Amino acid sequence: MDYSRKISERQWNLPDKGELESRREATYIDDIIQKDHIQRKLLENLDGIYTVFDGGAGCGRFSILLAKQGCRVTHFDISKPMIDKARELAEKEGVLDRITFVKGALEDLSAYADREFDLVMSFDAPISYTWPNQNRVIGELVRIAGKRIAFSVSSRLGSLPYLANPIQKNQFILDEETDDPFVQWCVENKEQMIGGFSFSQQAAEKLLSDGLMGGEEEIAQYEQGGAPWCITYTFMPDELEGILKGYGVKDIRMSGPGAYGRTTPREILTKIMTDPAQKKDFLDFCYRFDSNPYVCGMGKDNLLAIGEI
C-alpha cells in the first residue's frame, strides 16, 4: 500500500473527523463559497442522471443533495467516522433508503463495472490525496461513469499563494468564538505564525515545478505514529484538461470556486455572510466570476471540472 493511502486512512479515520467535517459550512466562509458553487454546478447538470457514485463523499454534503433530487447514490469514502455521520444526516433528511454506503479507497474501484453510474463525482480533492496514483484514479473514475463526470482536485496555482501567507485560513473564519479546535489554534497562533514567517522562493519554485505538497516529513510523522495531513498532488488547469481528454472525456468545463472570495478581507466577508441579502448577492456573483475559465486555476483550494462521457 502506498504511503499516501496509509496516511489518508489514518488522517480521515480520526474519531472527530465526522463531526468536524460536517460543520465546515458553519465554520469557514471559504467552505460556504466552494460548496455553494459545486451545488449550483450539480443542479445545472442533472439531466438524464439517475444513478450516482460519490467518491470521497465525506459526510454526505452532495450525496444527500442528489438523493433529495431523486437519484440513487453510492456514497464511497475511506473514513468510517464520516460515513457514520453521513448516515445520520441522511436519515435526518429522509433519504437513507436512496443511499448505499461503502467504505473504500479511490485507489481500488475494481468492484464497479464500466459505465455503471450515470454520474461519477468526487469533491474537495480526494483524488489529489492518492498521489502517486492520481492519474490512474481519474481514469478509473471516468471508466465507471456512463454519462458525466464532476470532480475537484487541488489547484497548483490556487495553492501557491499559501506559501506567502501562513495565516490564510484566518481570513475565512466565520466566528472566532467557535469551539472548533483548528479555529482556536489559528486564532491563538496568528501572531506567532506571522512573526516566524520567512518567504522561501525555493519552496514556491518547487511547488510550481512538481506540484507536490508534502512528502518525507509526512511519511516520517506517520511512521512515528502520527496522523499527518495527506501528501497532496496539485494540478494545473491545462494538465487536468489533458488527462481528461486522454481518457475520452468531452465538453470539459472548469472553474475555480473561491477565486473571487479570496480577494476579500475577513472583516468584509463576515459582514457579508451575516447579512442574508448581501450573502445571496455575493454568492451569486462569486458563482459567475469563479465559473470564468480565465480564473479557474485560482480557486481557493480546488480546481473543478465537469465533462461528458
C-alpha positions in Angstrom: 0.0 0.0 0.0 1.3 3.5 -0.9 2.1 5.9 1.9 -0.5 8.3 0.6 -3.2 5.7 1.1 -1.9 4.7 4.5 -1.7 8.4 5.6 -5.2 9.1 4.3 -6.6 6.1 6.2 -5.2 7.4 9.4 -6.0 11.1 8.9 -9.6 10.7 7.8 -10.4 8.0 10.4 -9.6 10.2 13.4 -12.6 9.9 15.7 -13.6 13.6 15.5 -13.5 13.8 11.7 -17.2 13.1 11.1 -18.4 15.8 13.4 -15.8 18.4 12.5 -16.2 17.9 8.7 -20.0 18.1 8.9 -19.8 21.6 10.4 -17.4 23.2 7.9 -20.0 25.4 6.3 -20.9 26.7 9.7 -17.3 27.4 10.5 -15.4 28.5 7.4 -16.5 31.1 4.8 -14.4 29.5 2.0 -16.3 26.3 2.5 -19.6 28.1 2.2 -18.5 29.6 -1.1 -17.0 26.4 -2.5 -19.9 24.1 -1.6 -22.4 26.7 -2.9 -20.6 26.7 -6.2 -20.5 22.9 -6.5 -24.1 22.6 -5.6 -25.1 25.0 -8.3 -23.0 23.2 -10.9 -24.5 19.8 -9.9 -28.1 21.0 -10.1 -27.4 22.5 -13.5 -26.1 19.2 -14.8 -28.6 16.6 -13.6 -30.4 16.0 -16.9 -30.6 12.2 -17.5 -28.9 11.4 -14.2 -30.4 8.7 -12.1 -27.5 6.8 -10.6 -24.5 8.5 -8.9 -21.2 7.4 -7.5 -19.7 9.9 -4.9 -16.1 9.1 -4.4 -14.6 10.5 -1.2 -18.1 11.5 -0.2 -17.2 12.6 3.3 -20.2 13.5 5.5 -22.6 13.4 2.6 -23.0 17.0 1.6 -23.5 16.2 -2.0 -24.7 12.5 -1.7 -27.6 13.8 0.3 -28.3 16.7 -2.0 -28.6 14.4 -5.0 -30.6 11.8 -3.1 -33.1 14.5 -2.3 -33.3 15.2 -6.1 -34.4 11.6 -6.6 -31.0 10.0 -7.5 -29.8 6.7 -6.2 -26.3 7.4 -4.7 -23.4 5.2 -3.8 -21.6 7.0 -1.0 -17.9 5.8 -1.1 -15.4 7.0 1.5 -12.2 5.9 3.3 -13.5 7.2 6.7 -15.8 5.3 8.9 -16.5 8.3 11.2 -17.5 10.4 8.2 -19.7 7.5 6.8 -21.4 7.2 10.2 -22.0 11.0 10.2 -23.3 10.9 6.6 -25.7 8.0 7.5 -27.0 10.0 10.5 -27.6 13.1 8.3 -29.2 11.1 5.5 -31.7 9.6 8.0 -32.5 13.1 9.3 -33.1 14.3 5.7 -35.3 11.2 4.9 -33.1 9.8 2.1 -31.4 6.9 3.8 -33.1 4.5 1.5 -31.7 6.2 -1.6 -28.0 6.0 -0.5 -25.7 2.9 -0.3 -22.7 3.5 2.0 -19.4 1.8 1.1 -16.1 2.1 2.9 -13.2 2.0 0.5 -10.2 3.8 -1.1 -10.3 5.5 -4.5 -7.2 3.6 -5.5 -9.4 0.4 -5.8 -12.7 0.7 -7.8 -12.5 -2.8 -9.2 -15.8 -3.7 -7.7 -17.6 -1.4 -10.2 -18.3 -2.1 -13.8 -17.6 0.1 -16.8 -20.2 2.8 -17.2 -22.1 1.6 -14.1 -23.2 5.1 -12.9 -24.8 8.0 -14.8 -22.7 10.5 -12.9 -19.4 10.0 -11.1 -18.4 12.8 -8.8 -15.6 13.4 -6.3 -15.2 16.7 -4.5 -12.9 18.5 -2.1 -9.8 16.9 -3.7 -9.7 13.3 -2.5 -8.2 12.5 -6.0 -5.2 14.7 -5.1 -4.6 12.6 -1.9 -4.0 9.5 -4.0 -0.5 10.6 -5.2 1.4 9.0 -7.0 -1.7 7.3 -8.4 -3.8 10.3 -9.2 -3.9 9.9 -13.0 -4.9 6.3 -12.8 -7.6 7.1 -10.2 -9.0 9.7 -12.6 -9.0 7.0 -15.3 -10.9 4.7 -13.1 -13.5 7.3 -12.2 -14.0 8.0 -15.9 -14.3 4.3 -16.6 -17.3 3.8 -14.2 -19.0 6.9 -15.5 -21.8 6.4 -18.1 -22.8 10.0 -18.9 -21.0 12.6 -16.9 -18.1 13.3 -14.5 -17.8 16.1 -12.0 -14.9 16.4 -9.6 -12.5 18.8 -7.9 -8.7 18.4 -7.4 -6.2 20.6 -5.5 -5.2 23.5 -7.6 -1.5 24.3 -8.0 -1.9 28.0 -8.9 -4.5 28.3 -6.1 -2.2 26.7 -3.6 0.9 28.7 -4.3 -0.3 31.9 -2.5 -0.4 29.9 0.7 3.4 29.8 0.6 3.4 33.6 1.1 0.5 33.6 3.6 0.8 31.4 6.7 -2.4 32.8 8.1 -4.6 32.4 5.0 -7.2 30.3 6.9 -7.8 33.1 9.4 -9.4 35.2 6.6 -12.2 32.7 6.3 -13.1 32.0 9.9 -16.8 32.8 10.3 -16.8 33.0 14.1 -13.6 33.2 16.1 -15.5 32.2 19.2 -16.4 28.8 17.9 -15.2 25.7 19.8 -13.7 24.2 16.7 -10.1 23.2 17.7 -8.4 24.3 14.5 -10.1 27.7 14.5 -8.9 28.2 18.1 -5.4 27.2 17.0 -5.4 29.6 14.1 -6.6 32.5 16.4 -4.2 31.7 19.2 -1.1 31.3 16.9 -1.8 34.1 14.4 0.9 36.5 15.7 3.4 33.6 16.2 2.8 32.5 12.6 3.4 36.0 11.3 6.5 36.6 13.4 8.1 33.3 12.4 7.3 33.5 8.7 10.0 33.8 6.1 9.2 33.5 2.4 11.0 30.8 0.6 11.4 31.2 -3.2 12.8 27.7 -3.4 9.7 26.2 -1.9 7.5 28.2 -4.2 9.5 27.2 -7.3 9.4 23.6 -6.2 5.6 23.5 -5.9 5.2 25.4 -9.2 7.5 22.8 -10.8 6.5 19.4 -9.4 3.0 20.2 -7.9 3.7 18.2 -4.7 2.7 19.3 -1.2 4.3 17.1 1.4 6.4 14.0 1.3 9.2 12.9 3.5 8.1 14.8 6.6 4.6 13.3 6.5 6.0 9.8 6.0 8.3 10.2 9.0 5.4 11.6 11.1 3.2 8.6 10.1 6.0 6.1 11.0 6.2 7.7 14.4 2.5 7.0 15.0 1.1 10.4 14.0 -1.7 11.3 11.7 -0.2 13.9 9.3 -2.1 15.8 6.6 -2.3 13.8 3.4 0.5 14.1 0.8 -1.2 16.2 -1.9 -0.7 16.5 -5.7 -1.8 19.8 -7.1 -2.9 20.1 -10.7 -2.5 22.8 -13.4 -5.7 23.5 -15.4 -4.2 22.5 -18.8 -2.7 19.4 -17.2 -6.1 18.3 -15.8 -7.8 19.0 -19.1 -5.2 17.0 -21.0 -5.7 14.0 -18.7 -9.4 14.0 -19.1 -9.2 14.3 -22.9 -6.8 11.4 -22.8 -9.5 9.3 -21.2 -12.0 10.4 -23.8 -13.9 13.0 -21.8 -15.6 15.6 -23.9 -17.1 19.1 -23.4 -14.8 19.8 -20.4 -15.8 22.9 -18.3 -13.6 24.1 -15.5 -14.0 26.6 -12.7 -12.2 27.8 -9.6 -14.5 28.1 -6.6 -13.4 30.8 -4.2 -11.3 32.8 -6.7 -13.3 36.0 -6.1 -13.8 35.4 -2.3 -10.1 35.1 -1.7 -9.6 38.8 -2.6 -11.9 40.0 0.3 -10.6 40.6 3.8 -12.2 38.8 6.7 -13.9 41.9 8.2 -15.9 42.3 5.0 -16.5 38.6 4.4 -18.1 38.2 7.9 -20.2 41.3 7.4 -21.5 39.9 4.1 -22.1 36.4 5.4 -24.2 37.6 8.4 -26.5 39.7 6.2 -28.8 37.3 4.2 -29.4 39.8 1.3 -25.7 40.5 0.9 -24.8 36.9 1.3 -27.2 35.9 -1.6 -25.9 38.6 -3.9 -22.3 37.8 -3.1 -22.6 34.1 -3.7 -24.5 34.8 -6.9 -21.6 36.9 -8.2 -18.9 34.5 -6.9 -20.5 31.8 -8.9 -20.4 33.9 -12.1 -16.9 35.1 -11.5 -15.4 31.7 -10.4 -17.0 30.0 -13.5 -15.0 32.1 -15.8 -12.3 29.9 -17.4 -9.7 32.6 -17.1 -9.7 32.3 -13.3 -10.3 28.6 -12.9 -6.7 28.0 -11.7 -7.0 30.5 -8.8 -9.8 28.8 -6.9 -9.4 29.0 -3.1 -8.5 25.3 -2.8 -9.9 23.4 -5.7 -10.0 23.2 -9.5 -13.4 21.9 -10.5 -14.0 20.0 -13.8 -17.2 18.7 -15.4 -17.2 16.7 -18.6 -19.3 14.4 -20.7 -18.5 10.7 -21.5 
